[in-house]
Amino acid sequence: MWSPPSMAQQQRTLGMTSAITLAGPKQIDHVRTEELVETLEQYNMSVSEEELNHRMEILSKLNNLVKEWIRETSINRNMPPNVADQVGGKIYTFGSYRLGVHHKGADIDALCVAPRHVDRSDYFTTFFDKLKEQEEVTDLRAVPEAFVPVIKMNFDGIEIDMLFARLALKEIPDTMDLKDDMLLKNLDQKCVRSLNGCRVTDEILRLVPNVENFRLALRAIKLWAKKHGIYSNALGYLGGVSWAMLVARTCQLYPNAVAATLVHKFFLVFSKWKWPQPVLLKQLDDVNLGFPVWDPRVNISDRYHLMPIITPAYPQQNSTFNVSMSTRTIMEEEFQQGLAITDDIMVHGRASWHKLFEPPNFFQKYRHYLILLASAATPEDQLEWCGLVESKVRHLIGNLERNQHIKLAHVNPECFPLFESNDQVSSNQPATPSPSDTPSLDTPVQTPTQTSSEKASEKSAENPTEKPLETNLVNDTPTPSGVLGSGSTNPPSTPNPSSKPGKGEGLGSMWFIGLVFSQTEHLNVDLTYDIQSFTETVHRQALQIKMMKDGMKIEARYVKRKQLQSYVPPNLLKRERKTSTSNSNPPQTPRNGTTTPKMSPTGDSNRSSTANNGASNKKRISENACDGYYKKAKMGDDLSSQGDESPNQSIVPGGEDSNSTSFSLDESSNPSVSIGEAHKNTESAGSQLVGASNSAALTKEHSMMLQVYYTRDSYVHDQRRRWRQLCLKSPRPDFNIASE
């Protein structure tokens, strides 16, 4: 007689493969879980009942506004009032709020679903106007041209990002579930992308064996990722949905484990994961509605994704297509370190959970840094400009990775405000430019007495036909050779000290990129082409969406570790050094109000070994074929496209510059990096491009030659062969590890 499958049998087949172990928790696991809960509470990861009720009230008000707006729009379309009362409309939530892992003050991701007679144009006009009339709504702004169109607002103190989707239905009942794939039929791409957030979130919750254990483990992993600077989809790390899918896969492999064990097993599983083997929560659905899905057997570009984590809802997509070789290497190192720490916590009992959430000392990890500055004239312009630049920083990382001299480019996701160093405001330091023109790579840095050579440099910057005089960023003196720095240890020029926020001048943001070079001495480094390609991408996008305004600038500066005090507030550096004295002390309270525990320093010897390990892990699948420039080329990318819609876009790297200089990784040898000056673009308002005039030597024909030359590399054939072997094995388990 047939009997229904037991719970153990159901769990055994949950996900792509059977569970690694079905063992239940031990008493010590429950103790460690209670300790984890107490630790997370100290970081303000829990939400009070009062705030939960407040969020429910806000969503209820928004839902009523949507219904009223759809009814008014329906009547304006000559629909009878009694019929307009029945068409409905609804607000759905997704993201961290829907998963139940949001923290205090977190925003809410919402989706407005409307019937077929309501257009997106109505959403961004009449509904936007309706929101303006609400006294609870502030900071209202619409982004209809985004890859996923959105309305952003602050509703009664809660930040809300609200998407829109129009279904091909006459009515939208309150009981509608978005799980049915047939709802996507006859929809446009923007509606499908908007619906995807809700569909993926709901599918993740359906695919985990225990939702409460999943939520607690995910809270811990998200806090760890943010503290360690690897939580940012825009900058090439993992976003919230990607971390949720990794934790969900861990829950499938250990279905009966409690949260503390899941956190430990999370690091065990993904420190041994064989990337680019994809992470899948279930078999890919074959719906055939015509929407593109992730499939390396069909799509050539999908074969070059470095860290694929595939969404479980149709149309399945890779949520991590922004990941680069550097960011993957950094995350792999963090997985290894996380495993070592959780071993001390769960196995040996030698550490507390605070140790897992100790932030690393980014500003002591590397000897060489690239600082990217974005500034605008007004706070409103700065908000828009900063968002655009941040969304394109991953292109700069890609350019740096394709430079044959760079092993690793580690971008810190934290965006720092423009900092003024008092040490730089002295009579014996170079004078700063006027408030309207912050010193940058595209503007010659003025010395106290401007020489005729500097005046000629300014003149040539205004007239692109004349060769500009490049700037030495190490000692702030012009060098006719076009080389940055040699033999000076003076700090570089600092941001404009005369500009103060509130006056519309001097507003700016900074991102820091740690660099690891491939050699230790006698290395020619020229970043002119890499930075120029990046700035051209940003300005092209700004002009395309008509964002470019006067005062919007991008600057890039190379500094050594000891010169960071000119850009990073001393209290931040001192705080990091102070917290490195002990690991057993209680956590501190940082600037954002959360609790930050003590941390241990990262020495040069550790940094060197980490960098070397990262360099070895940075190799692609076919390591033997990746030599010199070959390992920097990413095939299958559209070189002519720079938009966000095309993942893993690449720019052909520049050739050797005749003005390059000798480079040494020893700090005492005063290393210098050639970045070059820019031509001022007088045709576009406020736009300035970074790059040396001699970069024009790389002609179009030479670029095409390089591109064709890369396509002949045996790396491509080996990569395709490897992917073909992986993809044609069906069914194929996505991961298998022996139980301990």
N, C-alpha and C positions, 0 to 999 in steps of 0.2 A: 504494500500500500504506500502511495506517495505521501511524503511528509514535507512540510515547508523547511527550507534550509535554516539551520541554526544561525545565531548571530555570529559565531566564530567563522562559519562558512561564508557568510556575507562579507565579513571583514577581510577574509583571505583573498577575495577577488576584487576588493575595492581598489580602484585605480588601474594603472597599466600593468602592474605585476602583483604577485602575491606579497603579503606582508613579510618583512624580515623576521619578526617575532610577534607572537600573540601574548607574550608574557604580561601579566598584570603588574601593577606597581608594588614595591616593597614599602615597608614602614619608613625607611630613610628617604625614599622618594617623596612621600607626603610631607616629611619634615622640610626637605629642600624646597618643595613647592610653596609651603607657608612662608619660608624665608624669602623666596622670590617675590611673593605678594607684598610682604612688608617693605622690601627694597623698592619695588615699583611705586608704592604709595609715597615714599620719600621723594620721588622724582615727579610728583603731581600727575601721575599717569591715570588716576581714577577720576571719575566725574561724579559730582554730588547729585543727589536726587532732585534738588531744586533746579540745577542746570539742565538735567534731562527733561524735566517738565517744561522748562522755558523753551527748549528746542522743539518739543512737541507742539507747543502753542504757536511758535513761529511757522512751522511747517503747515499747521492747520490754517493759519491765516493766508499763507501763500497758496494753498490748495483752493481756498475759497476765492481768492483773487483770480486764479486761473479759470475757474468755472464761470465767474462773472464776465471775464474778458471774452471767453469763447462764446458765451451766450450773446453778448453785445455784438461780436463780430458776425455771428450767425444771423442775427436780425438785420444787420447792415447788408447782408448778402440776400436779402429778401426772403428769409426763412420765417415761417409762421412762429410766433412766440411760443405756442404750445409745443412745437417740434424742437425749437431752440432750447427749451428747458430740459430736453432729454438727450442732447448730444454729448453731454458730459465733458470729460477732461480730467486729468489727474496729475499729481506730483509724485514722482518716485525718487527714492534716495539711492545712492551707491557710494562706493569708496569706503573710507574708514568708518564713517557714521553707520552705514548699512552693515558693515562687518562687525560693528560693536566694539571697535578698538580705538575710538577717538579719545582724545585727551581734553583737558580743560582748556577752553578757548579755541579749540580747533574749528576749522570751517566745515561747511556742509556742502557736499556735492549733490545736486538735485537735477532732475530731468522733468521737463514739462512735456506731456504727451497730449496731442490734440488730434481731432478727427481730420478727415481728408480735405475738407473745404477751408481749412485754416492754413495759411501759408507761413513760411519762415519770415517773409517780409512783414507780415502782420505782427509777428512776435517781436521784431526789432523796431517797430514803429508804434503801433497802438498799445501793445502791452508794456513797452518801455515807457511810454507816456503815462500809463496808468500807475506804474511803479513810482514815477516821479511825484505823483500826487499823494503818496503815502508818507505820513510824517515819520514812520519808523525807519524809512529807507534813507540811507546816506551813502555817499561814495559810489553812486550808481554810474556804471560805465558799460558800454556794449562793445563787443569785439566780433562783429559779423563776418569779418574776412579771415578769421582764424581757421586753422585746419579743422577744429571742432568748434563751431560758432558758440559763443557763450555770452551771457549777461552776468556781470559781477556786481555785487552789492553788499552793503552792511545792513542787515535787517534786525533792528532792535538789539544791536551789539554783537550779532553773530555774522561772520563772513559767509556768504553763500555764492557759489558758482552754479549757475543755472543754465542747462542746455535745453535744446528744443528738438522734438521729433514729431513728424506728422505721419500717422499711420493711414493706410488705405482702407479705413473703416468709416462708416457713417456715424457711429457712436463709440464713445470710450467709457465703458462701465467702470464703476469703482472696484469691482472684483477682478478686473483683468490682470492676468499674469503674462509677463513678457517672455516667458520661457519658450513659447511656440515659435519654431523657426519660420513658419509660414507667414508670420507677421512682417517679415522683412521683404516679402514679395512686392515688387514694383516700387520699392523705395529708392531714393537717391543715396549716394555714398555718405553725405553729411548726416542724414537721418540714421543710417546704419551705424556710423561711428558714434553718434550720440546715444543710441540704444545699447551699444556694446558695453558701456560701463555698467549699466544695471544688470544686463544679462550675464556678464562675467562674474560680478559680485555674487549674484544669487546662485550661480552654478558652483562657485567655490564652496559656499556654505552647504550645498547639497552633497558635495563630494568628500567632506571630512567626516570621520566617524563620530567625533565628539566635539561639538561646537564650542563648549565652554573651555575645554583644554586647548583647543585651537586658538581661541581669542587671547587667553592668557600668555601662551607661548609667542603669539604674534606681537603682543604688546612689548614683550621683552626683546624680541629680535628687532623691532622697529626702533626702540630706544637705543639699542646697541649700535645699529646702523647709523643713526643720526649722530651719536656721540663720536663715532669713528670716521665720520665724514664720507660715508659711502651711500648716502640716501639722497639721490637726485637723478631722476630720469633725464632731465634736460642736459645735464653735464656728463652723461655717459655712465652713471652708476645705475642702481635699481630704484624704481619708484615703489609706491605703496602696494600696487597690485602685484608687482613682481615678487616682493617679499612675502606677500600673502600666499602666492602660489607655491613658493619654496617651502613655507611652513606647512601648507596643506599637503604637499607631497610627503613631508616628514611624518605627518599624522597618518597618512595612508600606509606608510611602511611600518609604523609602530602604533597600531590603532588603539591599543589598551594602555598606552603610556600616559602618565600625568604630565603637567606642563613643564616641570623642571627637567624631567627626562627628555621631553621633546626638544627643549632648548639644547641640551647636550647632544642628542642624536642629530639635530639640525647641523651642527658643526662637523660631526663625524661624517655625515652623508656628503655634504657639499665641499668638504675639504678633500674628498677622494673622488669627486665627480669628474668624469672624463669629458670635459668640454672640448669641442662644441656639440657633444651629445645633448639633445634637447630634453627639457623637463616637461613632461606631459602628465596631466591629471586624469586623462581618459583618452580613448581612441578618437581620432579625428572624424568628425561627422561628414558624411558625403551628402550634402543637401542639394547641391547643384542649382543654386539660384543665380549664378553668374557673378558672385562677388569673389574677389581674389582672396585666397587662403594661403597660409604658410605651408609650403610643400616643396622641399628641396629636390624632389624627383622631377618636378615640373618647372619651378622657378629657379633660374640660375642664380639670381641674386641671393636667394635664401640659403644657398650653400656656403656663403661667406659670412654668415652671422656667427659671431664669436661666442655668444653665451645665450643661446635661444631658450626662452621660457615662454611656452605657448599657451595662450588663453584657451579655456575649455569650451567656450560658447562659439557657435558659428556666427560670422566667419572667423575662423581661428587665425590669430595674428601673433607675431613675435613681439612681446612687450618690451624687449631689451635690444632693439635694433640699434640703439645709440651707443651700445657698449663698444669700446675700443680696446686695443691691445693693452694699453696702459691701465685703463680702469679695470679690466678683467684681472690683470696681474695684481693690482692693488687689492681687489676683493678676494682673490685667492690667498694672498698673504694674510688678510684679516680672518678668513675662515680657519686657516692653520693656527693663528694665534688664539682665536676664539675656542678652538678645540683644546688647546693646551690649558687655557684658563678654566674651562668647564670640566676638564679632567681633574684639575685641582679642587674644584668645588664639589663635584658629584662623586668622584672616585676616591680621592685622597683626603678630602676634607681639610685642605690646607688654606683655602681662601674663601672669601665671602662673595656674594653676588655683586657687591660694589666694584670689585676688581674688573668684572666683565664690562662695566659701563664707564671705566676710566677713559677719558679722551686721550688719544696720543698727542705728542708734542710735534705738530706739523712743522713749526718754525725752527725746530732743531734737527729735523730728520734729514734735510738735504743741505748741501753746501751752496747750491746755485738756484736762483729763483727768477722767474719772469713775472712781473707785475702788470696786470691789465687794468687800466683805469677807464671808466666811462663817466663822462660829465655832461651836464646840460645846464641851461640858463635858469630854468625855473623848477620848482619841486614837481609840478605836473609833468613837465617834459622829462625830468630825470626818472620818474617812475616808469614811463613808457620806454625811454631809451635804455634804461637798465634791464628791463625785461627782454627787450630785443637782443641786446648784446649777450645776456646770459644764455639765451636760447641758441646762440651761435658759437659759444665758447668751445663746444665739442668739435667744431670745424678747425679751430686753432690747434686743439690737441691732435687731431688727425694730421694736420700739416706738420706739426713737430715730430710726430711718430714717423712720418715718411722722410724726415731728415736723417741721413745715414749716420750722423754723429750722435744722435739722441737715442738712448735706450728706453727711457721712461719719462713721461710728462704727467705729473701728479697734480691735478687741479683740486684745490680746496673748495668744497661746495659753499662754504660760508662767504657771504658777500660783506665786506668791511666798508664802513663809511670812509670818506676821504680824511686822512689823518695829517695833522700839521705837527711837525717836530720842532720843538723850540730850539733844539741844538742847531738847526739849519738856519734860523733867523738870526744871523750875526753879521758883523761887519766884514769878517774875513771869509764869508761864504759867498758863492755866486748870488747875484741879485735875482729876484724872481720876476717873472713877467707880469704884465698888467692883469687885472682881474678878469678881463674878457678873453685872455689867451693863456690858459694854463700850459706850462712847459710840457712838451711831448716829443715823441720821435718825429712828428711831422713839423715841429717848430724848433728852430735853433735856440738853444739855451743861452741866455745872455749872461755875459760876465759883467763885473762892475763897470768896466770901461769897454764899450763896444768897439771892436777893431774894424778896420776896413774889410778884413776878410769876412767877419760876421755880417756886415752890411751886405756884402756881396752874396753871402749865403741866403739872407732874407730875400734879396732881389731875385736870386735864381729860383727860390721856392715859389715866388709869384709868377715867374716866367719859366715854364717847364722846359723850354728849349735850352736854357742854360743849366749846366751841371751844378747841383747844389753842393754845398760844403757840409759833409756829414759831421755829426756831433759825437764827442767822446763822452759816454755816459758815466765813466768812472771818475773823471776829474773835471767834467763840465767845460772842456776846452775844445774848440774846433780842430779837427784833424783833416788835412787835405787828402790823406790816403784813403779815407772812407772806412777806417777801422775804429772800433770802439775800444778804447782803453789799453794802456800798457804802462805799467810802472807807477801807478798812483793808487793810493788806498783811501783817498777822500771819499766820503759818502756821496751818492748821486744826488741830483737835484730833487727837491721835495715838492709835493703839491703846493699850489699857490697859497701862501699864508695870509694874503690880504683879502681873500674872498671869504665871506662869512655866509652861512646858511641864512635864509630869510631875505637876503637882498637879491636873490636870483642869480648869484655868481658863486663860483667855487663849489657848487653841488657836484658830488661825484661818488662813485662806488669803486671798490677795488676787489679783484680776484688774484689769488696767489697760485702760481704753478711751480712746483718743485721739479727740477731737472736733474736727470742722471745721464752722463755722457758715456760714450762707448769706449773712450780711451782716457788715459790719465796724463798724457803729456803730448806736446807737439801736435795738437789737433786744430785744424782749421774749421771754424764755426762761423757760418753766416746765416742769420735768421731773417734776412731782408725779404726774401721771396715768401717764406712761410707766413710772416706777419702781414705782408702786403696782400696776399691772397685772402687771408681772413678778413681784413678790413674792407676789402672790396666786396666780399660776400655780405657783410653787415650793411654797408652803404647801399648796395644794390637792392637788398630787401627793404631797407628804410624808404628808398625812393619808390619802390614798387607799391608799397602800401601807403605812400604819401605821409610818412611820419617825420621825415627829415626837417629839422628846424634849425635856426641860427643858434649857435652855442653847443650843439651836440658834437662831441668829440670822442675819439678812442685814442688811448695812449698805451704804449707797451714799453716797459723798462726792465732791464736786466740788473739784478743786484746779487751780491753775495750774502751769505747768512749773517755776517756781522753787521751788514748795512741795513738789516730789516728794522732796526730801531728807528730809522727815519720814516718808516711807513706803518709800523704796528705800534699801538699805544704801549708805553712802558708797563702799565699795570697789567696788560695781557701777558706780556713776556715774563714779568715778575711772578704773576699768578701761576703760570705754567711751571716755572722753576720752583716755586714754593710748594706746589702740590706734589712735586716729585720727591719730596723728602720722606714721605711715609705712605704706606698703603693701608695701614690699619686704622687711620684716623677717620672720623665721620665725614660725610661729604660736605662740600661747601655749596654756597648759593651763588651761581654765576649771574651774568647780566640778564639773562632771559627769565630769571625767577625760579628756574628749576634747580634741583640739587645736583651738584657736580662733586664726585668723590675725588679723593687724592689719587695721584697718578705717579707712575714711575718714569724716570727719564729714559730717553732713547739715545744711547751712546753712539759714537762714530763707528765703533766696531760692529755694533748691532746693525747700524744703518748700512754699513758696507756689505755685511752678509745678506741683509734683506734685499739690498739693491742687486746683488749678484744673483740671489735666488730668483728675484723678480725678472732679471734679464734672461735667465734660463727658461723661466715659465713663459716669457713673452713670445717665444718661438711659435710659429704657426704649425699646422699639422705636418707639413713637409719641411722639416727643419733643414735638411741638406740643401734644398733648393733656395732657401731664403738667405742670400748672401748679398751684402752691400745694399745697393738700392732695391734689389729684388724684394727683400723682406718688408720694404716700406710701401710697396704697391698693393692696392686693394682693387681686385678686378671685379668686373660686373657692375661698376658704378657709372653713372652718367656724369661725365666731367662738365657738361654744359649746364647742369641743373644744380641750383644751390638752395632750393626751398626745403622746408621741413618735411615735405611729403616724400622725399626720396631718402631713405635711410642709407647710412654708411656712404655718404657722398665723399668724393675725393677730388683733390686737385693735384695735377702733375707737379712733382717737386722740381725746384729750380736747380740749375747746374752749379758747378763750382764758381765761386766769385773770385776774380783776380785780386780783389782787395781784401781777401780774408786774412785773418791774423792767426798767429800761433796761440794755442789755448792750452792751459794747464789746469788740472783739477785741484792742484794744491792751492789752498787759500793764500799762502804766503807768497805765491808767485804772481798775484794780482791778475787773475784771468780776465779776459775780455771777450765779449761776444759782439760780432758785427751785426747790427740790425739796420742801420742806414736811416736816411732821412726820407721825407715825403715830398711829393709835389702837391701844392695846394690846389684843390679843385674849386675854382672860383665859379663854376657853373651851377653847382648844387649848393644850396644854402647850408652853411655850417659843416659841410662834409670835408674831411681831410683823410688822405690815404697815406699809410705808412709804407715806406719802401725806398730803396736807393735808386738813383737814376740809372746806375749801371745794370739794374735788373732788366732793362729793356733789351739787353744782349740776348736774353732767352726769347728768341723769335717764335712766331707761331709754327713755323716749319720744324724748329728744333723741339718744341713741345709735342708736336704730332709724332716726331721721330721717337721721342722717349716713350710715348704712349704705345706705339706699335712695338717698340723694343720690349716693353714689359709683357705684352700679350704673348710673346714668344717664350717667355720664361717657363721652364719646366715645372715651376711651382704650380702654375695653373692646371696643368694636366694631372699632376699628382694630387692636387686638391680635389679636382673633379672625380678622379678615380676613387679616392677615399670616400667621398660623399656618396658615390654610386654604390659602393660596397655597403655602406651603412644603410642607405635608403631602400635598397632592393630586398633587404632582409625583412620580411613581413610574415607574421608579427615579430617584432623585436622588442625585448624588454628595455626600458629606458635606463634601468639601473639595477645592479645586483651586487649585494655585499653580504658576506657571510656574517651571520649573527655572532655576537661576542660570547 
